[in-house]
């Protein structure tokens, strides 16, 4: 009888030991910062039309793709980036679709709220459609 009581007590002690162990709680990880940026319509070189914006993480993975079909002078579009934004590529064309442009922004250029206009590097029609339709 004593053996049975000792076994029951041992089993209860083991059960209480497992129940009293707390699960380790995972520390909440900080979500990557999101950045607000504004696309501004300028006509210095070209009136941007069909603007396609890609947001990339540090490994080159596409985080977001945004399209603005027409942005007139003085108009703006403001976006909150996807978490983990490291760089951006912005492509646009003029309304007649005779000239095509690309603008690249790195993390250090994005920083805080920014205003960007796409007219920096002229690219070919084929490059524009390759970049904007295959991704």
PyMOL commands that set and color helices and strands:
alter all, ss='L'
color gray80, all
select helices_A, chain A and resi 2-20+107-110+125-133
alter helices_A, ss='H'
color red, helices_A
select strands_A, chain A and resi 36-40+49-56+62-70+76-80+87-93+100-105+114-116+121-123
alter strands_A, ss='S'
color yellow, strands_A
deselect
rebuild
show_as cartoon
